[in-house]
Amino acid sequence: MKQENVINNEAWEKLKKQIEYHVKQDPNLTDVSINYQLKIPKIGTRNYLKLSVKIDN
């Protein structure tokens, strides 16, 4: 069975633009927290994946 893309490219681009806007407004920002809900569970508990990216300058 073929898996469909679950990450919406349009939403991801809008998120990227929002981050870039806020960094320009406040260049002292060091971290961004993002919640991206993939689907709404029908029953039971939610299953979370936590990722982090560190940018070395």
ZIQUIQUI-V199812 format. One line per field, one symbol per residue. ss: DSSP state (H for helix, E for strand, L for the rest). psi: psi as a letter, one per 30 degrees, with the letter a starting at -180 (. if undefined). burial: 1 if it has 16 or more other C-alpha atoms within 10 Angstrom, else 0. A space follows every 50 residues. Layout:
ss=???
psi=???
burial=???
//
This chain:
ss=LLLLLLLLHHHHHHHHHHHHHHHHHLLLLLLLLLLLLLLLLLLLLLLLLL LLLLLLL
psi=kkklkfjjeeeeeeeeeeeeeeeeeiffkflkkkkjkelkkelalljkkk llkkjk.
burial=00000000000000000000000000000000000000000000000000 0000000
//
